[in-house]
Amino acid sequence: MCGIIGAATQRDVTPILMEGLQRLEYRGYDSAGIAVQSWQNNDINRVRRLGKVGDLGSALDEAEMRGNTGIAHTRWATHGEPSERNAHPHMSQDQVCLVHNGIIENHESIRAELIELGYELVSETDSETIVHLVHHHLSTGCDLIQAVAAT
């Protein structure tokens, strides 16, 4: 089982996300990651690590991620081996970021469709297909709610 935390605040969200991950660590323990939208330029910065939440915390000390909106995830692998590239959050085109708990039953056919559309899938997870589908629908003119519904 995995754990998800998200927050939107008026202060730096990174410490809030880390505290949440520490409280959720029992729900997933093979990898952890955080993505934060920078308040300076709206870029999404992401750090993922194989191992315990503490390993992620050490990496965050070096990354200096600051922003007021973010998501975080602890993973217990169901698709793909425990590794940094399979850790969540997943990103598409440095524009859309996602964490997901659950299983995408038809991920193999979706993966093939995304490759035909020119997407490069870098993980072995079923969840990565979702973030690329959302990005694809956004690129066709959908707003976020429409893109998620279409996905």
C-alpha positions in Angstrom: 0.0 0.0 0.0 1.2 3.6 -0.7 0.6 6.9 1.0 -0.2 10.3 -0.6 -0.1 13.8 0.8 -0.8 17.1 -0.9 -0.9 20.7 0.4 -1.5 24.2 -0.8 -0.4 26.8 1.8 0.7 30.4 2.2 4.2 29.3 3.4 6.8 26.9 2.2 5.0 23.5 1.7 8.1 21.3 1.7 8.4 20.8 5.4 4.6 20.0 5.6 4.9 17.4 2.9 7.9 15.8 4.6 6.1 15.6 8.0 3.2 14.0 6.2 5.4 11.4 4.5 7.0 10.6 7.9 3.5 9.9 9.3 2.6 7.8 6.3 5.8 5.9 5.9 4.3 2.7 7.2 2.0 2.8 4.1 4.9 2.5 1.7 8.6 2.0 2.2 10.5 1.2 -1.0 10.7 4.8 -2.3 9.4 8.3 -1.6 9.2 11.5 -3.6 8.0 15.1 -3.4 7.1 17.6 -6.1 6.7 21.3 -5.3 5.6 24.1 -7.6 8.1 27.0 -7.3 6.7 30.3 -6.2 9.3 32.1 -8.2 8.6 30.8 -11.7 5.8 28.1 -11.3 8.3 25.4 -12.4 7.7 22.0 -10.8 10.7 20.7 -8.9 10.8 17.0 -8.0 13.0 14.9 -5.8 12.6 11.1 -5.6 14.7 8.5 -3.7 14.8 4.8 -3.3 14.5 3.7 0.3 13.0 5.3 3.4 11.6 8.8 3.8 14.7 9.8 5.7 16.7 9.2 2.5 14.4 11.7 0.7 14.9 14.2 3.5 18.6 14.2 3.1 18.2 14.8 -0.7 15.8 17.6 -0.1 18.3 19.4 2.1 20.5 19.7 -1.0 17.7 20.5 -3.4 16.4 23.7 -1.7 12.9 23.2 -3.0 10.5 26.0 -2.0 7.0 26.7 -3.0 3.5 26.8 -1.6 1.9 23.9 -3.5 3.1 20.3 -3.6 2.4 16.6 -3.6 4.3 13.7 -2.0 4.2 9.9 -2.1 5.5 6.8 -0.3 5.5 3.7 -2.5 5.2 0.0 -2.1 5.8 -1.4 -5.6 3.0 -3.1 -7.5 4.3 -2.5 -11.0 8.0 -2.2 -11.6 10.9 -2.8 -9.2 11.6 -0.5 -6.3 13.8 2.2 -7.9 14.1 5.9 -8.1 12.8 6.0 -11.7 9.7 4.1 -10.6 9.1 6.3 -7.6 6.3 8.9 -7.6 5.6 11.7 -8.3 5.6 11.1 -12.1 5.9 14.0 -14.5 5.0 14.7 -18.1 6.9 17.3 -20.2 7.9 19.1 -16.9 4.3 20.5 -16.9 2.1 18.0 -15.2 2.9 16.1 -12.0 0.9 13.2 -10.4 0.9 10.7 -7.6 -1.4 7.7 -7.8 -2.5 4.8 -5.6 -4.2 1.9 -7.4 -3.7 -0.3 -10.4 -4.3 0.7 -14.0 -5.5 -2.6 -15.5 -5.1 -1.5 -19.2 -1.8 0.3 -18.7 0.0 -1.8 -21.4 -2.4 -0.7 -24.2 -2.3 2.9 -22.9 1.5 2.8 -22.9 1.5 1.7 -26.5 -0.9 4.5 -27.5 1.3 7.1 -25.7 4.4 5.9 -27.4 2.6 6.3 -30.7 1.8 9.9 -29.7 5.5 10.5 -29.1 5.7 10.2 -25.3 8.7 8.7 -23.7 7.8 6.6 -20.7 10.7 6.4 -18.3 9.3 4.1 -15.6 7.9 0.6 -15.4 4.8 1.8 -13.5 1.3 1.7 -14.6 0.7 5.1 -12.9 3.0 7.0 -15.3 0.5 6.5 -18.1 -2.0 8.7 -16.3 0.2 11.7 -16.1 1.0 11.5 -19.8 -2.6 11.1 -20.8 -3.6 14.2 -18.7 -0.8 16.1 -20.5 -2.0 14.9 -23.9 -5.5 16.1 -23.2 -4.3 19.4 -21.9 -2.3 19.8 -25.1 -5.4 19.4 -27.2 -7.1 22.4 -25.5 -8.8 20.8 -22.6 -8.7 22.5 -19.2 -7.5 20.5 -16.2 -10.9 19.2 -15.2 -11.7 18.2 -18.8 -8.3 16.6 -19.2 -8.6 14.5 -16.0 -12.2 13.5 -17.0 -11.0 12.5 -20.5 -8.1 10.5 -19.0 
